[in-house]
Amino acid sequence: MQPLTRTRARGRAAPRNVTTETRDVGGAVLWRITGEVDADDAASVEKALMGALQQVRPSQQLWVELADVRFFGAAGLNVLLRLRRAAAEQRTPLVLIAPAALVRRVLQLTDTRPCFQTAG
């Protein structure tokens, strides 16, 4: 897993509350996130996700594993919605893998659950 970093005052890097991992699993590129997707981390998470999308070959899917997400709010939802749009433009199937209960709850409350294919 690769921890994302944020910059503290005086230019030192501080660990964020989120880590990501990307790997090719044959028929898909799996992007796994662990931790908190909040407003402070959303831009870095989105950059990492869009990078994973660029790794997908034409015959592959993008799987986004959300099982170990501990916080997920509006910023995280907006990242997923932008990823969904980018994946559709690229004609890449996007699948949310094992979304944590709090992620499922946000999707349900915002009526965006039907926008995503899920597994697990």
Secondary structure, DSSP 8 states (H G I E B T S, - for coil): -EEEEEE-GGG-EEEEEEEEEEEE-SSEEEEEEEEEE-TTTHHHHHHHHHHHHHH--TT-EEEEEEEEEEEE-HHHHHHHHHHHHHHHHTT--EEEES--HHHHHHHHHTT-GGGSEEE-
